[in-house]
Amino acid sequence: MGKQILTARSQGERPAARKEASVSYLFEKRSFDIFCGLLGFILIAGVSLVLLPFCLFGRNKGPLFFKQTRVGQNGSKFEIYKFRSMIVNAEQVLHDNPLLYEKYVTNNYKLPAGEDPRITKLGSFLRKSSLDELPQFINILKGEMSMVGPRPVVEDELVEYGDRVDELLEARPGAMGLWQASGRSNIGYPERANLELYYVNHRSVRYDLVILFKNITSIFKADGAF
């Protein structure tokens, strides 16, 4: 399984023939997503009860959830849900500071570990434990995301995929994917783009399960989480 993941990291070239997802695969995938989404919704409710008191004071004060516009399947836009790990005006702080925003773009659309002034102490814990990602089960239930797929990107990131954007957007974005399984934030563009496109052209039920297992292992190890 590990060998299959590692092989993908060197596959930057366009495949000779693009693989079309079968109807049976899409049906099985959606059924699995609904099952996981229902279980995940229970987890969201439990974690929300624990986190809610922290949102009443200090730097954590504000909404429990954070929403951000991402690009989904076939270019449709949707609001991705996360437990908020930053101050309430985080997006404005980023865009109002040219130097901070330049560093954000240069560093693959994220700020280096320990250099993001917007992240709260509670938010840092949520990110390292990946608990901030739990609300994405809502997106999965709504059909905007899948358990496994390319990570949903912000519109500015599409430029990193060049003339292969349409290829990327063929697949429904995932809460877990080949990029996260291979190292997450430790892997930047263009290698990240190669990984995501490799998945799109090799997706199958078996490969999804391999990636799911690798992601769960990475979460416990906190690989590339910050």
N, C-alpha and C positions, 0 to 999 in steps of 0.2 A: 504494500500500500504506500509506504513512504517513498519507494522508488518511483511510483507513478506520479506522486506530487512533485518530486524533485525534477523529474524529466520535463515537466511543464515549464519550469523556470527558464529553460533554454530554447523554448519554442516560440521565437518572435516572428518567424516568417508566416506569411499567409498560407493556410492549408490549400492543397490542390482542389479539394471539393468540400464545401461547407455542409455540415451535417444538419439535417432537418430533424427537429424533435418529433417523435411519433405521437399519435393521438393517445395510445395506451400509456406512454410515459407521462404525458401531461396530465392524464386522468389520475394515475397513481400518485403523482407528485402533488396534485391539488388535494387529494384525499388525505395524504399524509400531513400536508400543511394545515388543513382544518383540524385534524386530530391534535396536532402539536399546539395550534393556536388556542384551542379550548383549554388545554392543560396550562399553557402559558398565561392565559387570562387569570386563572386562579392564583398563580405566582405573583402577577402584577398587583392583584388586590391585597395580598398579604404584605408584600414589600411596601406598598403605598401607605398602609396603616402605620408602619414603622417609621417611614421617612417624613410623613406629613407634619409632625410636631417640629421638625428641624426647619421647616419652611416658614416658620412664624417669626423668626428673629435673626439678627446678624446678617452676614453676607449671603446666607442661604435664603433670606426672606424673599418670598415671591411664589410663583406657580410651581406646582410639583413637577409638571411636565414641560419639556422643551420641544418645540416643533420647528422644523426647517424644511424648506422646499427642496426636493430632490427630483431627479429625472428617472422615470420608470420605463417599463416595457413600451416599445414603439414610440418613445419620446414623450409619453404622457407624464405630467408633473403631479406630484402628490406631497403631502405633509408627512414627514417621517417623525415618529414619536420616540422620545427618550426621557428618562428621568433627568431633570435639569442638574447639570454638574457645574454650571457657571453662574456668574452674577446675571441679573435679569436683563441688563442692557449689553450683553456680551457682543452681539453682532454689531451694534453701533460703535462700541469701543474699538472693535477691530477695524472697521471701515473708516473711522474718524482719525486713525493713526496711520499715516502713509508708510512709516518705517515698519510698524508692526505688521501691516497688511502685506508689504513686500516680502518680509521674512516668512509669513504664512504661505504665500504662493510659492516662493523659492524652495521651501521645505515640504513640497508635495501637499499643499493645502492643509497644513496643520502647523502648529508652532512646536519647536523643539521641547522635549521633556523638561519640565521645571522652569520653562520660560514663558508660560502663558499666565499673565496676571489675572485673567478672567476666571480661572478655575478655583473653586472654593476647596477647603480641606475635605469637606464631605464629598464634594464632586471628585476629588482625586481618588478617594477610596472607591467610589462607585465605578470609576473608569478602570482602575486596576483590577477590580473584581468582576468587571463586565456587567455589573448589575444595572448600569445606566442603559444598557441595550434591551432590557426586558420588555419595555412598552412596545417594541417592534412586533410583538405577537399580535397587537391590535392591527398593524398594517398587514400582517399575514392573514388574519381572519377576513379583512376587507378585500383581500385579493390583490393588494398593491405590491406585496412582497411575497417571497417564498422562504422556506427554511434555508434552502441552499441556492446560491446564484451569485452573479457579480455584485459587488457592493454598490448600492445606489449612490450616484455621484451628484454633486452640485453642478449646475449648468456650466460654470467656468471650467470644470475639469474635462469636459467633452473634447476640448482642443487636444488633449493628450492622446486621443485615439485616432487623430488624423482622419484619413478617408475610410476608417473602419468603424465609425460611430454607429452606423446602422446595424452592423454586425453585433456590436455590444448590446444594442437595445432590442435585439431579437428575444433575449431571455428576460424573464421576470427577475428583478433584482432580489438578492437574498440577504437574510440576517447573518448568515454564515456563508463563507465562500472559499475558493482556492487561495485567494490573496491572504485572508486571515489565517488559513491553515498553514501557510508557508512562511509566516512571520509578521503579518499585519503591518504595523507602523514602522517596522524595521526595513520594509521594502518600499521603495519609492518608484516613481515613474522614470523611465518607460517600462521597467521590469513588471510593475504592477499591471500595466495595460496588457502585456504579453500573457500574464497569468489569467487575467479575466477572459481574454479572447480565447485562450486555450480551452478554458472550461466550456465556453459557449459551443465550441466545436467538438467536444468530447463528452457532453453531458449524458448521463444515463442514471437509472435507479442505483446501480451498483456504485458508480462514481460519486453520486450524491451521498451515499452512506459512508464511503471512504472519507470524503471531505467533512461530513458531519462529525465523524469520530475524531478526526484530526483537530477540528475546531474545539471540541470539548476538551481534548487533551491540552491544547494551547491555552484555554481559559484557566484551567487549574494551574498551569505553569506561569500564567500572566505574561506570555510571550508577546512582546510588542505592544503592550497595553499601557497607555498613558494619556 
